Amino acid sequence: DVTLVTGKTAIEPPMFVDVVPIVSAQDMYDAVISRSDEQDIIIKSAAVADYTPANVSDQKVKKKDGDATLTMERTEDILSYLGANKKPGQFLCGFSMETEHMLENSRAKLAKKNADMIVANNLKVAGAGFGTDTNIVTLITKNSEEELPKLSKQDTANRIVDEIIRRMK
């Protein structure tokens, strides 16, 4: 059984998947945390904002004299919560998008978040990252790193799932 917690997207959800629609980072936190104990594998691929506006207006904010300041608050760290509350036998996979020191920062994230695997996205190479149908990632675990070649996003997903299943055996 697969549960997909997702924000608004133009992509059709896969068939036979329990889709949980969310709007905000807090909605995603609540939806994921409330279901996490039921999951054997959790793959946290969403790029949830680290900060959210402290005040949200229902109306247009009118221009005034002088500058405006937007106060931001930290959002709940879903991956940290999951790592700290991981049930025995559960596999936790997170993603890392780094613009510098990709491997070093991703290894640190793996340890800090108590994840079993981090998929580090290489945004510095053509054909990788967002806005393309291909990607180049490195699978990082406590004892290994494997850089995958440029693959379609579907093939990248298949390789990630294959590696998770291999490690759970």
Summary of the structure (lengths in Angstrom):
residues: 169
radius of gyration: 17.8
end to end distance: 18.4
largest distance: 63.4
contacts: 408
relative contact order: 0.12
helix: 28%
strand: 27%
